[in-house]
Amino acid sequence: MQFGIRVRELRKQRRMTQQKLSELLGVSLSYISKVENKRLNGGDYPSEKVRPQTG
């Protein structure tokens, strides 16, 4: 499973908005959107930030 898809699934399971997740992780809302929609340039995701919050 791709990283962005998994982030979206976990966020929705926890009934969390992209805004709330971005606040918890200290990143922008647009960054969360780009991760979930596979629109990032490069390919390095700061997964160490996401893992503690999404489980």
N, C-alpha and C positions, 0 to 999 in steps of 0.2 A: 504494500500500500504506500502511496506517495505521502510525503510528510505533510503537505498542505491539506490533503483530504483528511488525514488523521487529526490534525489540529482542529479542523472544522467539526468533525464528529465528536471529539471530546468536549469542545466548547458547547455544542448543542446539547449533549447529554447532561451537562451541568447547568443548562438553561442560562447561559451566559451570553451577553452581547459581545460583539467585536469591540465595542467601546470599553466595556468592563475588562475584557482580557487585555486590551492594550494598556489600560491603567495599571493592572496588576503586574504586567511585564515591563512597564516603563518604556514602551515603544509607541509609535504613532498608530492611530487607527488605520491609516492608509497602508502601513507596513503589514498589519494583520490581514487586511484585505488582499494585499499582493501575495502573501504567503498562501492563503487559502485558495486563491485563484491562479496560482502558479505563474505569476507575472513578474517575479523578481529576476533581475539580471544577476548573473553569476551562478549562484546555487548554494552558497553557504548560508545556512539558517542558524541562528543562535539557539539551537534546540536545548541547550543547557538552561536557558531562561524559561522555556516552555514546559519542560518536563516536570518541575516541581509544582507548577500550577495546574497542570492538566492530568497529571498522574501517570 
